[in-house]
Amino acid sequence: MFFIKVLLVILGIYFLGKMIIRGVVSYFLGDTSRKMNEQLYRQQEEIARQKKKRDGHISIHYQPKSNKNFQKDDGDYVDFEEVK
């Protein structure tokens, strides 16, 4: 009988602690998770909006070439030849 009481007390403490920890974590992280959900929702809306573009519509996004500045101590240039 004593074993059953101890087991019930341990289980009660476990589940009570689990509920308390879940409440504390959600209290402190609630605002963060809400912001993440809003950001995810906005991203999904943006993807849906992009999919609704007209057929035959072509979008070209220009990316300027970056300037490649090499220093003398960056290493040697090795010209490889294709071997067949």
PyMOL Python script that loads the backbone (N, CA, C, O; Angstrom):
from pymol import cmd

cmd.read_pdbstr("""\
ATOM      1  N   MET A   1       0.825  -1.193   0.000  1.00  0.00           N
ATOM      2  CA  MET A   1       0.000   0.000   0.000  1.00  0.00           C
ATOM      3  C   MET A   1       0.875   1.265   0.000  1.00  0.00           C
ATOM      4  O   MET A   1       0.567   2.260  -0.656  1.00  0.00           O
ATOM      5  N   PHE A   2       1.964   1.188   0.752  1.00  0.00           N
ATOM      6  CA  PHE A   2       2.877   2.317   0.825  1.00  0.00           C
ATOM      7  C   PHE A   2       3.482   2.603  -0.547  1.00  0.00           C
ATOM      8  O   PHE A   2       3.650   3.763  -0.922  1.00  0.00           O
ATOM      9  N   PHE A   3       3.808   1.550  -1.294  1.00  0.00           N
ATOM     10  CA  PHE A   3       4.395   1.692  -2.624  1.00  0.00           C
ATOM     11  C   PHE A   3       3.447   2.420  -3.566  1.00  0.00           C
ATOM     12  O   PHE A   3       3.880   3.263  -4.351  1.00  0.00           O
ATOM     13  N   ILE A   4       2.177   2.108  -3.496  1.00  0.00           N
ATOM     14  CA  ILE A   4       1.177   2.743  -4.375  1.00  0.00           C
ATOM     15  C   ILE A   4       1.053   4.231  -4.040  1.00  0.00           C
ATOM     16  O   ILE A   4       0.940   5.061  -4.942  1.00  0.00           O
ATOM     17  N   LYS A   5       1.073   4.573  -2.751  1.00  0.00           N
ATOM     18  CA  LYS A   5       0.988   5.976  -2.349  1.00  0.00           C
ATOM     19  C   LYS A   5       2.198   6.757  -2.854  1.00  0.00           C
ATOM     20  O   LYS A   5       2.060   7.865  -3.372  1.00  0.00           O
ATOM     21  N   VAL A   6       3.380   6.172  -2.701  1.00  0.00           N
ATOM     22  CA  VAL A   6       4.602   6.824  -3.168  1.00  0.00           C
ATOM     23  C   VAL A   6       4.556   7.003  -4.678  1.00  0.00           C
ATOM     24  O   VAL A   6       4.916   8.063  -5.189  1.00  0.00           O
ATOM     25  N   LEU A   7       4.120   5.980  -5.390  1.00  0.00           N
ATOM     26  CA  LEU A   7       4.012   6.040  -6.846  1.00  0.00           C
ATOM     27  C   LEU A   7       3.035   7.130  -7.273  1.00  0.00           C
ATOM     28  O   LEU A   7       3.320   7.881  -8.206  1.00  0.00           O
ATOM     29  N   LEU A   8       1.888   7.228  -6.605  1.00  0.00           N
ATOM     30  CA  LEU A   8       0.898   8.263  -6.938  1.00  0.00           C
ATOM     31  C   LEU A   8       1.444   9.658  -6.634  1.00  0.00           C
ATOM     32  O   LEU A   8       1.192  10.589  -7.399  1.00  0.00           O
ATOM     33  N   VAL A   9       2.171   9.822  -5.556  1.00  0.00           N
ATOM     34  CA  VAL A   9       2.754  11.125  -5.226  1.00  0.00           C
ATOM     35  C   VAL A   9       3.789  11.515  -6.273  1.00  0.00           C
ATOM     36  O   VAL A   9       3.821  12.664  -6.715  1.00  0.00           O
ATOM     37  N   ILE A  10       4.632  10.575  -6.672  1.00  0.00           N
ATOM     38  CA  ILE A  10       5.649  10.852  -7.686  1.00  0.00           C
ATOM     39  C   ILE A  10       4.992  11.224  -9.009  1.00  0.00           C
ATOM     40  O   ILE A  10       5.405  12.186  -9.656  1.00  0.00           O
ATOM     41  N   LEU A  11       3.978  10.474  -9.416  1.00  0.00           N
ATOM     42  CA  LEU A  11       3.275  10.792 -10.661  1.00  0.00           C
ATOM     43  C   LEU A  11       2.576  12.150 -10.572  1.00  0.00           C
ATOM     44  O   LEU A  11       2.573  12.915 -11.537  1.00  0.00           O
ATOM     45  N   GLY A  12       1.985  12.446  -9.415  1.00  0.00           N
ATOM     46  CA  GLY A  12       1.327  13.741  -9.231  1.00  0.00           C
ATOM     47  C   GLY A  12       2.317  14.884  -9.331  1.00  0.00           C
ATOM     48  O   GLY A  12       2.043  15.890  -9.986  1.00  0.00           O
ATOM     49  N   ILE A  13       3.466  14.738  -8.688  1.00  0.00           N
ATOM     50  CA  ILE A  13       4.496  15.774  -8.759  1.00  0.00           C
ATOM     51  C   ILE A  13       4.998  15.928 -10.185  1.00  0.00           C
ATOM     52  O   ILE A  13       5.226  17.046 -10.647  1.00  0.00           O
ATOM     53  N   TYR A  14       5.171  14.816 -10.886  1.00  0.00           N
ATOM     54  CA  TYR A  14       5.653  14.860 -12.272  1.00  0.00           C
ATOM     55  C   TYR A  14       4.691  15.633 -13.163  1.00  0.00           C
ATOM     56  O   TYR A  14       5.104  16.542 -13.883  1.00  0.00           O
ATOM     57  N   PHE A  15       3.403  15.274 -13.121  1.00  0.00           N
ATOM     58  CA  PHE A  15       2.429  15.930 -14.003  1.00  0.00           C
ATOM     59  C   PHE A  15       2.183  17.378 -13.601  1.00  0.00           C
ATOM     60  O   PHE A  15       1.967  18.231 -14.462  1.00  0.00           O
ATOM     61  N   LEU A  16       2.212  17.664 -12.297  1.00  0.00           N
ATOM     62  CA  LEU A  16       2.039  19.034 -11.840  1.00  0.00           C
ATOM     63  C   LEU A  16       3.229  19.890 -12.289  1.00  0.00           C
ATOM     64  O   LEU A  16       3.047  21.010 -12.766  1.00  0.00           O
ATOM     65  N   GLY A  17       4.430  19.366 -12.135  1.00  0.00           N
ATOM     66  CA  GLY A  17       5.619  20.079 -12.588  1.00  0.00           C
ATOM     67  C   GLY A  17       5.608  20.294 -14.083  1.00  0.00           C
ATOM     68  O   GLY A  17       6.007  21.351 -14.571  1.00  0.00           O
ATOM     69  N   LYS A  18       5.155  19.298 -14.806  1.00  0.00           N
ATOM     70  CA  LYS A  18       5.077  19.409 -16.264  1.00  0.00           C
ATOM     71  C   LYS A  18       4.119  20.537 -16.674  1.00  0.00           C
ATOM     72  O   LYS A  18       4.419  21.313 -17.581  1.00  0.00           O
ATOM     73  N   MET A  19       2.974  20.619 -16.004  1.00  0.00           N
ATOM     74  CA  MET A  19       2.006  21.671 -16.321  1.00  0.00           C
ATOM     75  C   MET A  19       2.549  23.049 -15.947  1.00  0.00           C
ATOM     76  O   MET A  19       2.356  24.013 -16.688  1.00  0.00           O
ATOM     77  N   ILE A  20       3.222  23.147 -14.812  1.00  0.00           N
ATOM     78  CA  ILE A  20       3.767  24.432 -14.379  1.00  0.00           C
ATOM     79  C   ILE A  20       4.857  24.893 -15.346  1.00  0.00           C
ATOM     80  O   ILE A  20       4.881  26.056 -15.749  1.00  0.00           O
ATOM     81  N   ILE A  21       5.741  23.997 -15.710  1.00  0.00           N
ATOM     82  CA  ILE A  21       6.821  24.352 -16.644  1.00  0.00           C
ATOM     83  C   ILE A  21       6.256  24.769 -17.985  1.00  0.00           C
ATOM     84  O   ILE A  21       6.724  25.742 -18.575  1.00  0.00           O
ATOM     85  N   ARG A  22       5.258  24.053 -18.479  1.00  0.00           N
ATOM     86  CA  ARG A  22       4.636  24.414 -19.759  1.00  0.00           C
ATOM     87  C   ARG A  22       4.021  25.808 -19.689  1.00  0.00           C
ATOM     88  O   ARG A  22       4.129  26.580 -20.642  1.00  0.00           O
ATOM     89  N   GLY A  23       3.377  26.137 -18.571  1.00  0.00           N
ATOM     90  CA  GLY A  23       2.774  27.460 -18.413  1.00  0.00           C
ATOM     91  C   GLY A  23       3.813  28.563 -18.344  1.00  0.00           C
ATOM     92  O   GLY A  23       3.640  29.626 -18.939  1.00  0.00           O
ATOM     93  N   VAL A  24       4.897  28.309 -17.615  1.00  0.00           N
ATOM     94  CA  VAL A  24       5.949  29.324 -17.485  1.00  0.00           C
ATOM     95  C   VAL A  24       6.636  29.560 -18.824  1.00  0.00           C
ATOM     96  O   VAL A  24       6.885  30.704 -19.204  1.00  0.00           O
ATOM     97  N   VAL A  25       6.938  28.490 -19.532  1.00  0.00           N
ATOM     98  CA  VAL A  25       7.612  28.617 -20.829  1.00  0.00           C
ATOM     99  C   VAL A  25       6.711  29.346 -21.821  1.00  0.00           C
ATOM    100  O   VAL A  25       7.175  30.225 -22.547  1.00  0.00           O
ATOM    101  N   SER A  26       5.436  28.993 -21.859  1.00  0.00           N
ATOM    102  CA  SER A  26       4.536  29.661 -22.805  1.00  0.00           C
ATOM    103  C   SER A  26       4.340  31.125 -22.435  1.00  0.00           C
ATOM    104  O   SER A  26       4.131  31.965 -23.310  1.00  0.00           O
ATOM    105  N   TYR A  27       4.404  31.434 -21.150  1.00  0.00           N
ATOM    106  CA  TYR A  27       4.271  32.835 -20.734  1.00  0.00           C
ATOM    107  C   TYR A  27       5.456  33.654 -21.234  1.00  0.00           C
ATOM    108  O   TYR A  27       5.272  34.756 -21.751  1.00  0.00           O
ATOM    109  N   PHE A  28       6.663  33.130 -21.085  1.00  0.00           N
ATOM    110  CA  PHE A  28       7.853  33.873 -21.487  1.00  0.00           C
ATOM    111  C   PHE A  28       8.080  33.848 -22.993  1.00  0.00           C
ATOM    112  O   PHE A  28       8.627  34.803 -23.545  1.00  0.00           O
ATOM    113  N   LEU A  29       7.675  32.786 -23.664  1.00  0.00           N
ATOM    114  CA  LEU A  29       7.921  32.668 -25.100  1.00  0.00           C
ATOM    115  C   LEU A  29       6.677  32.932 -25.939  1.00  0.00           C
ATOM    116  O   LEU A  29       6.720  32.793 -27.161  1.00  0.00           O
ATOM    117  N   GLY A  30       5.589  33.304 -25.314  1.00  0.00           N
ATOM    118  CA  GLY A  30       4.341  33.523 -26.036  1.00  0.00           C
ATOM    119  C   GLY A  30       4.450  34.613 -27.077  1.00  0.00           C
ATOM    120  O   GLY A  30       3.988  34.448 -28.206  1.00  0.00           O
ATOM    121  N   ASP A  31       5.057  35.728 -26.707  1.00  0.00           N
ATOM    122  CA  ASP A  31       5.190  36.852 -27.630  1.00  0.00           C
ATOM    123  C   ASP A  31       6.093  36.480 -28.803  1.00  0.00           C
ATOM    124  O   ASP A  31       5.819  36.845 -29.946  1.00  0.00           O
ATOM    125  N   THR A  32       7.157  35.761 -28.516  1.00  0.00           N
ATOM    126  CA  THR A  32       8.083  35.347 -29.570  1.00  0.00           C
ATOM    127  C   THR A  32       7.406  34.396 -30.552  1.00  0.00           C
ATOM    128  O   THR A  32       7.558  34.538 -31.765  1.00  0.00           O
ATOM    129  N   SER A  33       6.663  33.433 -30.030  1.00  0.00           N
ATOM    130  CA  SER A  33       5.998  32.483 -30.925  1.00  0.00           C
ATOM    131  C   SER A  33       4.910  33.172 -31.745  1.00  0.00           C
ATOM    132  O   SER A  33       4.680  32.805 -32.898  1.00  0.00           O
ATOM    133  N   ARG A  34       4.241  34.163 -31.164  1.00  0.00           N
ATOM    134  CA  ARG A  34       3.214  34.897 -31.911  1.00  0.00           C
ATOM    135  C   ARG A  34       3.852  35.668 -33.066  1.00  0.00           C
ATOM    136  O   ARG A  34       3.304  35.711 -34.168  1.00  0.00           O
ATOM    137  N   LYS A  35       5.015  36.279 -32.808  1.00  0.00           N
ATOM    138  CA  LYS A  35       5.710  37.008 -33.873  1.00  0.00           C
ATOM    139  C   LYS A  35       6.170  36.057 -34.973  1.00  0.00           C
ATOM    140  O   LYS A  35       6.093  36.385 -36.157  1.00  0.00           O
ATOM    141  N   MET A  36       6.646  34.884 -34.579  1.00  0.00           N
ATOM    142  CA  MET A  36       7.093  33.912 -35.577  1.00  0.00           C
ATOM    143  C   MET A  36       5.916  33.433 -36.424  1.00  0.00           C
ATOM    144  O   MET A  36       6.058  33.251 -37.633  1.00  0.00           O
ATOM    145  N   ASN A  37       4.757  33.227 -35.800  1.00  0.00           N
ATOM    146  CA  ASN A  37       3.570  32.817 -36.553  1.00  0.00           C
ATOM    147  C   ASN A  37       3.133  33.898 -37.532  1.00  0.00           C
ATOM    148  O   ASN A  37       2.748  33.593 -38.661  1.00  0.00           O
ATOM    149  N   GLU A  38       3.188  35.164 -37.109  1.00  0.00           N
ATOM    150  CA  GLU A  38       2.824  36.260 -38.008  1.00  0.00           C
ATOM    151  C   GLU A  38       3.789  36.346 -39.185  1.00  0.00           C
ATOM    152  O   GLU A  38       3.367  36.575 -40.318  1.00  0.00           O
ATOM    153  N   GLN A  39       5.080  36.164 -38.923  1.00  0.00           N
ATOM    154  CA  GLN A  39       6.077  36.216 -39.984  1.00  0.00           C
ATOM    155  C   GLN A  39       5.859  35.063 -40.973  1.00  0.00           C
ATOM    156  O   GLN A  39       5.948  35.258 -42.185  1.00  0.00           O
ATOM    157  N   LEU A  40       5.575  33.877 -40.457  1.00  0.00           N
ATOM    158  CA  LEU A  40       5.310  32.729 -41.323  1.00  0.00           C
ATOM    159  C   LEU A  40       4.069  32.985 -42.183  1.00  0.00           C
ATOM    160  O   LEU A  40       4.061  32.665 -43.371  1.00  0.00           O
ATOM    161  N   TYR A  41       3.027  33.558 -41.585  1.00  0.00           N
ATOM    162  CA  TYR A  41       1.804  33.855 -42.322  1.00  0.00           C
ATOM    163  C   TYR A  41       2.082  34.859 -43.447  1.00  0.00           C
ATOM    164  O   TYR A  41       1.578  34.701 -44.559  1.00  0.00           O
ATOM    165  N   ARG A  42       2.892  35.900 -43.155  1.00  0.00           N
ATOM    166  CA  ARG A  42       3.226  36.885 -44.189  1.00  0.00           C
ATOM    167  C   ARG A  42       4.025  36.254 -45.322  1.00  0.00           C
ATOM    168  O   ARG A  42       3.813  36.579 -46.490  1.00  0.00           O
ATOM    169  N   GLN A  43       4.940  35.354 -44.982  1.00  0.00           N
ATOM    170  CA  GLN A  43       5.731  34.686 -46.013  1.00  0.00           C
ATOM    171  C   GLN A  43       4.845  33.816 -46.898  1.00  0.00           C
ATOM    172  O   GLN A  43       5.024  33.780 -48.115  1.00  0.00           O
ATOM    173  N   GLN A  44       3.901  33.123 -46.296  1.00  0.00           N
ATOM    174  CA  GLN A  44       2.993  32.284 -47.082  1.00  0.00           C
ATOM    175  C   GLN A  44       2.117  33.134 -47.989  1.00  0.00           C
ATOM    176  O   GLN A  44       1.842  32.749 -49.126  1.00  0.00           O
ATOM    177  N   GLU A  45       1.675  34.291 -47.496  1.00  0.00           N
ATOM    178  CA  GLU A  45       0.889  35.187 -48.346  1.00  0.00           C
ATOM    179  C   GLU A  45       1.721  35.685 -49.525  1.00  0.00           C
ATOM    180  O   GLU A  45       1.222  35.770 -50.648  1.00  0.00           O
ATOM    181  N   GLU A  46       2.981  36.011 -49.273  1.00  0.00           N
ATOM    182  CA  GLU A  46       3.865  36.490 -50.343  1.00  0.00           C
ATOM    183  C   GLU A  46       4.070  35.395 -51.394  1.00  0.00           C
ATOM    184  O   GLU A  46       4.058  35.684 -52.591  1.00  0.00           O
ATOM    185  N   ILE A  47       4.252  34.183 -50.976  1.00  0.00           N
ATOM    186  CA  ILE A  47       4.428  33.071 -51.917  1.00  0.00           C
ATOM    187  C   ILE A  47       3.160  32.868 -52.735  1.00  0.00           C
ATOM    188  O   ILE A  47       3.228  32.648 -53.944  1.00  0.00           O
ATOM    189  N   ALA A  48       2.000  32.941 -52.077  1.00  0.00           N
ATOM    190  CA  ALA A  48       0.734  32.785 -52.791  1.00  0.00           C
ATOM    191  C   ALA A  48       0.541  33.915 -53.792  1.00  0.00           C
ATOM    192  O   ALA A  48       0.043  33.688 -54.895  1.00  0.00           O
ATOM    193  N   ARG A  49       0.930  35.127 -53.419  1.00  0.00           N
ATOM    194  CA  ARG A  49       0.793  36.277 -54.313  1.00  0.00           C
ATOM    195  C   ARG A  49       1.701  36.109 -55.534  1.00  0.00           C
ATOM    196  O   ARG A  49       1.314  36.465 -56.647  1.00  0.00           O
ATOM    197  N   GLN A  50       2.898  35.572 -55.331  1.00  0.00           N
ATOM    198  CA  GLN A  50       3.812  35.373 -56.446  1.00  0.00           C
ATOM    199  C   GLN A  50       3.302  34.290 -57.392  1.00  0.00           C
ATOM    200  O   GLN A  50       3.539  34.365 -58.598  1.00  0.00           O
ATOM    201  N   LYS A  51       2.612  33.297 -56.868  1.00  0.00           N
ATOM    202  CA  LYS A  51       2.094  32.214 -57.707  1.00  0.00           C
ATOM    203  C   LYS A  51       0.918  32.680 -58.570  1.00  0.00           C
ATOM    204  O   LYS A  51       0.627  32.089 -59.610  1.00  0.00           O
ATOM    205  N   LYS A  52       0.254  33.739 -58.129  1.00  0.00           N
ATOM    206  CA  LYS A  52      -0.919  34.214 -58.860  1.00  0.00           C
ATOM    207  C   LYS A  52      -0.561  35.121 -60.035  1.00  0.00           C
ATOM    208  O   LYS A  52      -1.456  35.714 -60.638  1.00  0.00           O
ATOM    209  N   LYS A  53       0.704  35.244 -60.372  1.00  0.00           N
ATOM    210  CA  LYS A  53       1.093  36.095 -61.492  1.00  0.00           C
ATOM    211  C   LYS A  53       0.485  35.564 -62.786  1.00  0.00           C
ATOM    212  O   LYS A  53       0.182  34.379 -62.922  1.00  0.00           O
ATOM    213  N   ARG A  54       0.320  36.475 -63.718  1.00  0.00           N
ATOM    214  CA  ARG A  54      -0.288  36.113 -64.992  1.00  0.00           C
ATOM    215  C   ARG A  54       0.583  35.119 -65.747  1.00  0.00           C
ATOM    216  O   ARG A  54       1.803  35.111 -65.585  1.00  0.00           O
ATOM    217  N   ASP A  55      -0.045  34.272 -66.581  1.00  0.00           N
ATOM    218  CA  ASP A  55       0.698  33.369 -67.444  1.00  0.00           C
ATOM    219  C   ASP A  55       1.437  34.185 -68.490  1.00  0.00           C
ATOM    220  O   ASP A  55       0.896  35.159 -69.013  1.00  0.00           O
ATOM    221  N   GLY A  56       2.641  33.807 -68.793  1.00  0.00           N
ATOM    222  CA  GLY A  56       3.440  34.501 -69.778  1.00  0.00           C
ATOM    223  C   GLY A  56       4.174  35.709 -69.219  1.00  0.00           C
ATOM    224  O   GLY A  56       4.937  36.356 -69.936  1.00  0.00           O
ATOM    225  N   HIS A  57       3.956  36.015 -67.967  1.00  0.00           N
ATOM    226  CA  HIS A  57       4.636  37.153 -67.346  1.00  0.00           C
ATOM    227  C   HIS A  57       6.054  36.732 -66.971  1.00  0.00           C
ATOM    228  O   HIS A  57       6.262  35.710 -66.316  1.00  0.00           O
ATOM    229  N   ILE A  58       7.011  37.528 -67.393  1.00  0.00           N
ATOM    230  CA  ILE A  58       8.413  37.211 -67.134  1.00  0.00           C
ATOM    231  C   ILE A  58       8.990  38.275 -66.219  1.00  0.00           C
ATOM    232  O   ILE A  58       8.865  39.471 -66.483  1.00  0.00           O
ATOM    233  N   SER A  59       9.612  37.839 -65.157  1.00  0.00           N
ATOM    234  CA  SER A  59      10.274  38.757 -64.229  1.00  0.00           C
ATOM    235  C   SER A  59      11.765  38.518 -64.294  1.00  0.00           C
ATOM    236  O   SER A  59      12.229  37.384 -64.180  1.00  0.00           O
ATOM    237  N   ILE A  60      12.513  39.590 -64.478  1.00  0.00           N
ATOM    238  CA  ILE A  60      13.964  39.486 -64.489  1.00  0.00           C
ATOM    239  C   ILE A  60      14.490  40.350 -63.359  1.00  0.00           C
ATOM    240  O   ILE A  60      14.287  41.564 -63.335  1.00  0.00           O
ATOM    241  N   HIS A  61      15.161  39.710 -62.437  1.00  0.00           N
ATOM    242  CA  HIS A  61      15.748  40.425 -61.312  1.00  0.00           C
ATOM    243  C   HIS A  61      17.232  40.568 -61.586  1.00  0.00           C
ATOM    244  O   HIS A  61      17.954  39.575 -61.666  1.00  0.00           O
ATOM    245  N   TYR A  62      17.690  41.814 -61.732  1.00  0.00           N
ATOM    246  CA  TYR A  62      19.078  42.083 -62.056  1.00  0.00           C
ATOM    247  C   TYR A  62      19.907  42.105 -60.781  1.00  0.00           C
ATOM    248  O   TYR A  62      19.559  42.772 -59.807  1.00  0.00           O
ATOM    249  N   GLN A  63      21.000  41.371 -60.805  1.00  0.00           N
ATOM    250  CA  GLN A  63      21.945  41.409 -59.702  1.00  0.00           C
ATOM    251  C   GLN A  63      23.264  41.938 -60.253  1.00  0.00           C
ATOM    252  O   GLN A  63      23.875  41.304 -61.113  1.00  0.00           O
ATOM    253  N   PRO A  64      23.700  43.074 -59.773  1.00  0.00           N
ATOM    254  CA  PRO A  64      24.952  43.638 -60.290  1.00  0.00           C
ATOM    255  C   PRO A  64      26.130  42.734 -59.940  1.00  0.00           C
ATOM    256  O   PRO A  64      26.159  42.088 -58.892  1.00  0.00           O
ATOM    257  N   LYS A  65      27.100  42.711 -60.852  1.00  0.00           N
ATOM    258  CA  LYS A  65      28.292  41.907 -60.611  1.00  0.00           C
ATOM    259  C   LYS A  65      29.110  42.552 -59.506  1.00  0.00           C
ATOM    260  O   LYS A  65      29.255  43.772 -59.446  1.00  0.00           O
ATOM    261  N   SER A  66      29.631  41.720 -58.649  1.00  0.00           N
ATOM    262  CA  SER A  66      30.444  42.250 -57.568  1.00  0.00           C
ATOM    263  C   SER A  66      31.881  42.431 -58.057  1.00  0.00           C
ATOM    264  O   SER A  66      32.377  41.662 -58.880  1.00  0.00           O
ATOM    265  N   ASN A  67      32.516  43.437 -57.542  1.00  0.00           N
ATOM    266  CA  ASN A  67      33.912  43.675 -57.907  1.00  0.00           C
ATOM    267  C   ASN A  67      34.781  42.659 -57.179  1.00  0.00           C
ATOM    268  O   ASN A  67      34.701  42.515 -55.959  1.00  0.00           O
ATOM    269  N   LYS A  68      35.597  41.970 -57.929  1.00  0.00           N
ATOM    270  CA  LYS A  68      36.484  40.982 -57.331  1.00  0.00           C
ATOM    271  C   LYS A  68      37.873  41.593 -57.229  1.00  0.00           C
ATOM    272  O   LYS A  68      38.584  41.720 -58.225  1.00  0.00           O
ATOM    273  N   ASN A  69      38.236  41.957 -56.055  1.00  0.00           N
ATOM    274  CA  ASN A  69      39.550  42.536 -55.807  1.00  0.00           C
ATOM    275  C   ASN A  69      40.447  41.464 -55.206  1.00  0.00           C
ATOM    276  O   ASN A  69      40.173  40.954 -54.119  1.00  0.00           O
ATOM    277  N   PHE A  70      41.505  41.129 -55.907  1.00  0.00           N
ATOM    278  CA  PHE A  70      42.427  40.114 -55.435  1.00  0.00           C
ATOM    279  C   PHE A  70      43.701  40.775 -54.947  1.00  0.00           C
ATOM    280  O   PHE A  70      44.163  41.765 -55.514  1.00  0.00           O
ATOM    281  N   GLN A  71      44.244  40.233 -53.922  1.00  0.00           N
ATOM    282  CA  GLN A  71      45.520  40.672 -53.393  1.00  0.00           C
ATOM    283  C   GLN A  71      46.617  39.749 -53.911  1.00  0.00           C
ATOM    284  O   GLN A  71      46.340  38.643 -54.376  1.00  0.00           O
ATOM    285  N   LYS A  72      47.844  40.202 -53.829  1.00  0.00           N
ATOM    286  CA  LYS A  72      48.948  39.376 -54.309  1.00  0.00           C
ATOM    287  C   LYS A  72      49.126  38.129 -53.456  1.00  0.00           C
ATOM    288  O   LYS A  72      49.587  37.104 -53.959  1.00  0.00           O
ATOM    289  N   ASP A  73      48.779  38.191 -52.206  1.00  0.00           N
ATOM    290  CA  ASP A  73      48.983  37.041 -51.333  1.00  0.00           C
ATOM    291  C   ASP A  73      47.745  36.148 -51.225  1.00  0.00           C
ATOM    292  O   ASP A  73      47.654  35.334 -50.307  1.00  0.00           O
ATOM    293  N   ASP A  74      46.785  36.292 -52.158  1.00  0.00           N
ATOM    294  CA  ASP A  74      45.590  35.460 -52.134  1.00  0.00           C
ATOM    295  C   ASP A  74      45.850  34.047 -52.635  1.00  0.00           C
ATOM    296  O   ASP A  74      45.028  33.162 -52.400  1.00  0.00           O
ATOM    297  N   GLY A  75      46.958  33.806 -53.313  1.00  0.00           N
ATOM    298  CA  GLY A  75      47.254  32.478 -53.816  1.00  0.00           C
ATOM    299  C   GLY A  75      47.574  32.536 -55.292  1.00  0.00           C
ATOM    300  O   GLY A  75      47.534  33.601 -55.908  1.00  0.00           O
ATOM    301  N   ASP A  76      47.887  31.402 -55.847  1.00  0.00           N
ATOM    302  CA  ASP A  76      48.257  31.320 -57.253  1.00  0.00           C
ATOM    303  C   ASP A  76      47.057  30.914 -58.093  1.00  0.00           C
ATOM    304  O   ASP A  76      46.196  30.156 -57.648  1.00  0.00           O
ATOM    305  N   TYR A  77      47.015  31.427 -59.303  1.00  0.00           N
ATOM    306  CA  TYR A  77      45.980  31.028 -60.251  1.00  0.00           C
ATOM    307  C   TYR A  77      46.477  29.801 -60.988  1.00  0.00           C
ATOM    308  O   TYR A  77      47.576  29.797 -61.542  1.00  0.00           O
ATOM    309  N   VAL A  78      45.662  28.764 -60.989  1.00  0.00           N
ATOM    310  CA  VAL A  78      46.031  27.528 -61.683  1.00  0.00           C
ATOM    311  C   VAL A  78      45.019  27.313 -62.788  1.00  0.00           C
ATOM    312  O   VAL A  78      43.820  27.205 -62.533  1.00  0.00           O
ATOM    313  N   ASP A  79      45.508  27.251 -64.020  1.00  0.00           N
ATOM    314  CA  ASP A  79      44.653  27.030 -65.170  1.00  0.00           C
ATOM    315  C   ASP A  79      44.527  25.532 -65.387  1.00  0.00           C
ATOM    316  O   ASP A  79      45.490  24.875 -65.782  1.00  0.00           O
ATOM    317  N   PHE A  80      43.348  24.992 -65.132  1.00  0.00           N
ATOM    318  CA  PHE A  80      43.132  23.561 -65.286  1.00  0.00           C
ATOM    319  C   PHE A  80      42.708  23.246 -66.698  1.00  0.00           C
ATOM    320  O   PHE A  80      42.004  24.035 -67.328  1.00  0.00           O
ATOM    321  N   GLU A  81      43.126  22.113 -67.197  1.00  0.00           N
ATOM    322  CA  GLU A  81      42.707  21.646 -68.501  1.00  0.00           C
ATOM    323  C   GLU A  81      41.813  20.447 -68.330  1.00  0.00           C
ATOM    324  O   GLU A  81      42.031  19.615 -67.449  1.00  0.00           O
ATOM    325  N   GLU A  82      40.805  20.357 -69.174  1.00  0.00           N
ATOM    326  CA  GLU A  82      39.865  19.241 -69.078  1.00  0.00           C
ATOM    327  C   GLU A  82      40.522  17.998 -69.663  1.00  0.00           C
ATOM    328  O   GLU A  82      41.061  18.035 -70.769  1.00  0.00           O
ATOM    329  N   VAL A  83      40.476  16.912 -68.926  1.00  0.00           N
ATOM    330  CA  VAL A  83      41.066  15.648 -69.371  1.00  0.00           C
ATOM    331  C   VAL A  83      39.925  14.721 -69.746  1.00  0.00           C
ATOM    332  O   VAL A  83      39.001  14.505 -68.962  1.00  0.00           O
ATOM    333  N   LYS A  84      39.999  14.175 -70.955  1.00  0.00           N
ATOM    334  CA  LYS A  84      38.947  13.268 -71.418  1.00  0.00           C
ATOM    335  C   LYS A  84      39.418  11.855 -71.432  1.00  0.00           C
ATOM    336  O   LYS A  84      38.660  10.956 -71.795  1.00  0.00           O
TER     337      LYS A  84
END
""", "prot")
cmd.dss("prot")
cmd.show_as("cartoon", "prot")
cmd.util.cbc("prot")
cmd.orient("prot")
